[in-house]
Amino acid sequence: MGILSFCFLVLSMNELVSGQITTEPSEVAAINKLIDYWGLKSKLNITIDPCTADAPWAPVSANPRVACDCAANICHITHLKIYALDISGELPQELFQLTELMDLNLGQNILSGSIPPEIGNLLKMQYLSLGINNFSGRVPVEFGKLTKLKSFFSSNNFNGPLPVDLGKLTSLEQLYIDSSGVSGPIPQELSNLKSLHTVWASDNGFTGKLPEFFGTFTNLTTLRLEGTNLEGPIPSSYAALTKLEDLRIGDLSGEDSTLDFLVNLASLSILSLRSSRVSGEIPPQIGTFPNLQSLDLSFNKLTGSIPNTFQDSQSLHFLYLGSNMLTGEIPSNIITPQLRALDISFNSITGNLPANFAKIERSLNVVGTLVNGDGLLDGKASEISRCLLNDNKCIEKVPINSFAIKCGGSQQISSYRITFDDDSEILGASSIYTSSNNHWAVSNTGSFISNPNGPQYTTQTASQITGTLDSELYKTARVSPNSLRYYGLGLRNGRYNVELHFSEIQMDDSESWRGLGKRLFDIYIQGERVVQDFNIKEEAYGVKRALVKLFEANVTNANIDIHFKWAGKGTCCIPVQSTFGPLVSAIYVSQVSTFSGSSNGNKKQLGRIVGLTLGVVAGLFIAASVFYLWWVKKTPEHIRVGSDSPKKNLNST
């Protein structure tokens, strides 16, 4: 009996060993080579079979993560996550030997080089995240082979157009290609992607018309197309997108649009059509949308009055209607219990402040209107408006010839003995503040919807700022998600130097994914754009380095308008959510000469803006641009004159 029992035991053990589940050997070799290549042994030291049940690298929360699917007697690696661990280098060929992968997450690293065509070998891929890396080259056409793909993230430094083969990804539900570097027309073949419910495609060089076929994506809940080179009009076919909850289109050129396509999009909670060449009246139906929380229609050509339906909104938190051509009076009860910010600045709106205005007093902007703002906390809004619209109504009876502002911080005296005024006042999502000496004012418009730290419109650092004798001057700054404007008030007419001081103190430039952020915004002086796509970090050759940009501008109506404006470009969320938009550290404006025989009464007044870059890092003055500006008090009209060389004469065009 003993011998028989022993034989039975040996036979049973042999069956157990022969039935043990193991990982495909070629995949074991591949994953170990990947671990070595990316230097991950300290985080992922696989000394046993990678598909061992209950291995520490298998749970969903593990990072790095390796997970498998086991069938019969063989296991295959189906999930690989190496997320935000700053792995670098190119994608090695061993990665494409994991042909059973269904979920690959390499997001938020510093991977570089082009994506090899072998990416097309991963035919079972459903979720692919390569976003926030440093990949370059063309988007490979082989992506079109991944026909099971449901979700695709890819914010990188690609160039060239999207391949038409992406139109084969008919299972795709989520497409995140914002800040990817791609350009050219959006391929018509993408009209096949009927399963899409989320599209982020902002901050790319797309050209041509807004695609009509987007109107056939009836499952869309989110569509973001800001900061591109696309042209209007917004197609009427978008009226079919009745499931939309988040619609952000902006910075369009080309033909004007109307808002008629919106009347049935009642599921919207976020609607932004800022700078989209929208004209006509605001449909009253928008005010009845039950879930609408944020509405931004600023910088357009809207006419007519503000619909009374906004008085009944039970959900609206932020309402931005500034810089349009609206008329009439503000609806008396527009400030509902839910409303947090209201901007109607620079419209021909009249009347008194609405009832309950004190509820959002720090986030109510009526500058540039004919609204009686005398009851506001600032107490000077009406005077500022009169000053901006009529140079004979300015606050200061004795004109000034200079002012200096420490943006976002307390008073500072520079090494050149210039006193920069305190600008530490807390601003809201739609605010105007006037300095105690009445020499300048500042307004902010916009809300950081996704900011995890709540509304933040100033920023600061404890780090030393290099390239300057005045480090403290750059340790605070004002920031804005949309529009930040400074107004010099009651100035003596003449030619002025405008010094704009910058230092990128929010972003990183380390050898990490955190250093991949890119802030871009435009600068306007006296209504003329003097810098487009300004990148502080790039021009200063790094973060926490001082940069001064110097301009000359003519003041012919006692005021100067310095406007920092976001045009939808740059990354949105590196190193944290809501890291984008204008940032400025300090401003110094001083007169260099006066005019002889200038007239303040002319409706059209000639101004001149000359741009220079003061590169404190490089220590060089670089001639940037020469412009002529015709200024009309309510509607500016610009005539630009350029020069190829300082030796050539400037001739009107």
Secondary structure as UniProt FT lines:
FT   HELIX           2..18
FT   STRAND          22..23
FT   HELIX           25..37
FT   TURN            38..39
FT   TURN            41..43
FT   TURN            50..51
FT   TURN            53..54
FT   TURN            56..57
FT   TURN            60..61
FT   STRAND          65..71
FT   TURN            72..73
FT   STRAND          74..81
FT   STRAND          88..89
FT   HELIX           93..97
FT   TURN            99..100
FT   STRAND          103..105
FT   STRAND          110..113
FT   HELIX           117..121
FT   TURN            123..124
FT   STRAND          127..129
FT   STRAND          134..137
FT   HELIX           141..145
FT   TURN            147..148
FT   STRAND          151..153
FT   STRAND          157..158
FT   HELIX           164..168
FT   TURN            170..171
FT   STRAND          174..176
FT   TURN            178..179
FT   STRAND          183..185
FT   HELIX           188..192
FT   TURN            194..195
FT   STRAND          198..200
FT   STRAND          205..207
FT   HELIX           212..216
FT   TURN            218..219
FT   STRAND          222..225
FT   STRAND          231..232
FT   HELIX           236..240
FT   TURN            242..243
FT   STRAND          246..249
FT   STRAND          253..254
FT   HELIX           260..262
FT   TURN            263..264
FT   TURN            266..267
FT   STRAND          270..272
FT   TURN            274..275
FT   STRAND          278..280
FT   HELIX           284..288
FT   TURN            290..291
FT   STRAND          294..296
FT   STRAND          301..302
FT   HELIX           308..312
FT   STRAND          318..320
FT   TURN            332..333
FT   TURN            337..338
FT   STRAND          341..343
FT   TURN            355..356
FT   HELIX           357..363
FT   STRAND          364..365
FT   TURN            367..368
FT   TURN            374..375
FT   HELIX           381..389
FT   HELIX           391..393
FT   STRAND          402..407
FT   STRAND          412..413
FT   TURN            415..416
FT   STRAND          419..423
FT   STRAND          430..434
FT   TURN            436..437
FT   STRAND          440..445
FT   TURN            449..450
FT   TURN            452..453
FT   STRAND          458..460
FT   HELIX           471..474
FT   STRAND          476..479
FT   STRAND          483..488
FT   STRAND          494..502
FT   HELIX           513..516
FT   STRAND          521..525
FT   TURN            526..527
FT   STRAND          528..534
FT   HELIX           536..539
FT   TURN            540..541
FT   STRAND          547..555
FT   STRAND          560..565
FT   TURN            577..578
FT   STRAND          583..584
FT   STRAND          586..594
FT   STRAND          604..615
FT   TURN            616..619
FT   STRAND          620..632
FT   STRAND          637..638
FT   TURN            646..647
//
